[in-house]
Amino acid sequence: MACFTASLGVIFLLGFIDIAAAKDTCELYAAVGQQSLTLPFVYERLANSHPMKWTHNSTIIFYREQGKVSVGKPQDISATGSLILKNLLFSSAGTYQAQVLYPNRTLAKMWTGRLCMMDKVSKPQLKYACEFKCNAVHLNCDVVKPQGLAFSWTLDGKTLISETRQTLRISLTQMKGEESFTCTAANQASKEISDIVRPTCKSPPPMLCFARQTVVAVLAGAAALILLLLIITVVLCCRHRRNKTHTRHRNKGELRMLSVNKRDPDSISPDYETMHPTESSPPPSPQPSPRACYQKVSQPEVQSENRLPQISTAAEGQKPSPVPKPRTKNTQTTNM
């Protein structure tokens, strides 16, 4: 019993989803401001004796019974029962339903459809520009509110099937003369065609031309390559500097060890020998006697006494002061 109830619930849910999807689906499209629209309902055997009713979002907008129209106007429907809408607005969107009954009040035919309203497409303006660098002519189908519109192009009256974008580019080498172009902008409710345009561009010498995306991609790749080379250069410089510093420290260590190995531990510096003489040094010279010192002192005095006669003539008028003669040892001995 529980399984049966669950199955019913799933079926009901799926049915509700289908109904909601069908409710959101539009079978008919119309443009705002459109003069008239005939809803496609046809009942060939329709007569005045058949009761007929039209509803819009469950609201009765037309009702006729026994040839008398109680809601709406007789001219609102055609001879086959189609409803004719005039001066459509956004409020005209919604679900429409038609019912035709037999005279005995049984259902003869029923129709249901959903109408969606859209903005009317404005007439496009076809513009072109000669791109001599690319050796091409660039055409643009300029239209107000291009979102959601479908575009098509014609060249000399022939539709270009593969071209469905808003812009078109034709090589100047493909243009033999004054070709004529038109563009069409359309949605589900309306479409408009531009005036005929004949581009006049003289073909210049061919030149390279790249799309904007290609140029951006190339520039980005070049920037990435330069950055990579810069990183590699910095890394190599750092490694070289580190290796150079390591080698310098190692050489200093080797030199220090070499100087230590060459040093003689028994050698004594000359300065140290001078300051501290060893036992092998010669003995000091004997001190001179007082007599020798006296003789050394008296000799200069004698020499100075001999030099006195060599005074210049300019000082002859002045008598030199007497120089005392030193006492000799003999004199001292005699006195004694």
Sequence and secondary structure as in RCSB ss.txt:
>XXXX:A:sequence
MACFTASLGVIFLLGFIDIAAAKDTCELYAAVGQQSLTLPFVYERLANSHPMKWTHNSTIIFYREQGKVSVGKPQ
DISATGSLILKNLLFSSAGTYQAQVLYPNRTLAKMWTGRLCMMDKVSKPQLKYACEFKCNAVHLNCDVVKPQGLA
FSWTLDGKTLISETRQTLRISLTQMKGEESFTCTAANQASKEISDIVRPTCKSPPPMLCFARQTVVAVLAGAAAL
ILLLLIITVVLCCRHRRNKTHTRHRNKGELRMLSVNKRDPDSISPDYETMHPTESSPPPSPQPSPRACYQKVSQP
EVQSENRLPQISTAAEGQKPSPVPKPRTKNTQTTNM
>XXXX:A:secstr
 HHHHHHHHHHHHHHHHHHHHHHH  SEEEETT SEEE     TT  TTS EEEEETTEEEEEEETTEEEES GG
GB TT  BEEES  GGG EEEEEEEE TTS EEEEEEEEEEEE      EEEEEEETTTTEEEEEEE SS TT E
EEEEETTEEETT  SSEEEEEGGG  S   EEEEEE SS EEE   B              HHHHHHHHHHHHHH
HHHHHHHHHHHHHHHHHHHHHHHHHHHHHHHHHHHHH  TT   HHHHHHS  TTS        HHHHHHHHHHH
HHHHHHTGGG  GGGTTS          HHHHHHH 
